[in-house]
Amino acid sequence: MYDILLSSTLVAAVLLLIVMVPGGPLETRSFAHLPRAVFWGFNLFLISLGIASFVVAGGAILGAAWAPIAALVIGVGYVLVFALDLAKIFPATPDEMSSPLLLLEVADLVVGGIVVVVAVGGMIQ
């Protein structure tokens, strides 16, 4: 049951992340003011976070011993990404966040927190 819960929360986090891709229908803020290296570095981090989420979700389903530790790192990554964005720390933009984007970011922040809690629970088992 734990393996399914961890896998499900990881997949939920990445699916929420996917719909918030910059330039997509929800993420309408301009990031033109960011240096290109910062913009692409951040995008690379988000892509890596998404891919790692799918890999670790698969590992959790298979009962891999490393899955809870990896999920903890990933969950902290989601929490940091969305907490920093919601606090307008990074990436700070001159544009306001749309209401749907705000709702999804809060949801992904919560799901990231759930990933952390479930991962810690799996490490204690």
C-alpha positions as CSV (number, residue, x, y, z in Angstrom):
1,M,0.0,0.0,0.0
2,Y,2.8,2.4,0.8
3,D,4.5,1.8,-2.6
4,I,1.2,2.8,-4.3
5,L,0.8,5.9,-2.2
6,L,4.3,7.1,-2.8
7,S,4.1,6.4,-6.5
8,S,0.7,8.1,-6.8
9,T,1.8,11.2,-5.1
10,L,4.9,11.5,-7.2
11,V,2.9,11.1,-10.4
12,A,0.4,13.6,-9.2
13,A,3.2,16.1,-8.5
14,V,4.7,15.7,-11.9
15,L,1.3,15.9,-13.7
16,L,0.6,19.2,-12.0
17,L,4.0,20.4,-12.9
18,I,3.6,19.5,-16.6
19,V,0.5,21.7,-17.1
20,M,2.4,24.7,-15.7
21,V,5.1,24.7,-18.3
22,P,6.4,28.2,-19.2
23,G,4.7,29.5,-22.3
24,G,1.8,27.1,-21.9
25,P,-1.8,28.0,-21.4
26,L,-1.5,28.6,-17.6
27,E,2.0,30.1,-17.2
28,T,1.6,33.4,-19.0
29,R,4.2,35.4,-17.1
30,S,7.2,36.7,-19.0
31,F,10.6,35.5,-18.0
32,A,12.4,37.7,-20.6
33,H,14.1,39.7,-17.8
34,L,16.0,36.6,-16.6
35,P,19.4,35.8,-18.0
36,R,19.1,33.0,-20.6
37,A,21.4,30.7,-18.5
38,V,19.2,31.2,-15.5
39,F,16.0,30.6,-17.4
40,W,17.3,27.5,-19.2
41,G,19.0,26.2,-16.0
42,F,15.7,26.5,-14.1
43,N,13.8,24.8,-16.9
44,L,16.5,22.0,-16.9
45,F,15.9,21.6,-13.2
46,L,12.2,21.3,-13.6
47,I,12.5,18.8,-16.5
48,S,14.9,16.8,-14.3
49,L,12.5,16.9,-11.4
50,G,9.7,15.6,-13.6
51,I,11.8,12.8,-15.1
52,A,13.1,11.8,-11.7
53,S,9.6,11.7,-10.4
54,F,8.5,9.1,-13.0
55,V,11.7,7.1,-12.4
56,V,11.3,7.1,-8.6
57,A,7.5,6.3,-8.9
58,G,8.4,3.2,-10.9
59,G,11.1,2.3,-8.3
60,A,8.5,2.7,-5.5
61,I,6.0,0.4,-7.3
62,L,8.8,-2.2,-7.6
63,G,9.7,-1.8,-3.9
64,A,13.2,-0.4,-4.5
65,A,14.9,0.3,-1.2
66,W,16.2,3.7,-2.5
67,A,12.8,5.0,-3.5
68,P,11.9,6.7,-0.2
69,I,15.2,8.6,0.0
70,A,15.0,9.7,-3.6
71,A,11.3,10.6,-3.2
72,L,12.3,12.7,-0.1
73,V,14.8,14.7,-2.2
74,I,12.2,15.1,-5.0
75,G,9.5,16.2,-2.6
76,V,11.7,18.8,-1.1
77,G,12.5,20.0,-4.6
78,Y,8.8,20.5,-5.4
79,V,8.2,22.3,-2.0
80,L,11.1,24.6,-2.7
81,V,10.2,25.4,-6.3
82,F,6.6,26.3,-5.4
83,A,7.3,28.0,-2.1
84,L,9.9,30.3,-3.7
85,D,7.6,31.1,-6.6
86,L,4.6,31.7,-4.4
87,A,6.7,34.0,-2.1
88,K,7.8,35.9,-5.3
89,I,11.5,35.1,-4.6
90,F,12.3,33.1,-7.7
91,P,11.6,33.4,-10.5
92,A,10.4,36.9,-9.7
93,T,8.5,38.4,-12.6
94,P,6.9,41.8,-13.2
95,D,3.7,39.9,-14.2
96,E,1.1,38.7,-11.8
97,M,0.3,35.0,-11.5
98,S,-3.0,34.1,-13.0
99,S,-5.6,32.6,-10.6
100,P,-5.5,29.1,-12.2
101,L,-1.7,29.1,-12.0
102,L,-1.8,30.2,-8.4
103,L,-4.3,27.4,-7.5
104,L,-2.2,24.7,-9.2
105,E,1.0,26.0,-7.6
106,V,-0.6,25.8,-4.2
107,A,-1.8,22.3,-5.0
108,D,1.6,21.2,-6.2
109,L,3.2,22.7,-3.0
110,V,0.8,20.6,-0.9
111,V,1.4,17.5,-3.0
112,G,5.1,18.0,-2.7
113,G,4.7,18.2,1.1
114,I,2.7,14.9,1.0
115,V,5.5,13.3,-1.0
116,V,7.9,14.3,1.8
117,V,5.7,12.9,4.5
118,V,5.1,9.7,2.7
119,A,8.8,9.3,1.9
120,V,9.8,9.8,5.5
121,G,7.2,7.3,6.5
122,G,8.7,4.8,4.0
123,M,12.2,5.4,5.5
124,I,10.9,4.7,9.0
125,Q,9.2,1.4,7.9
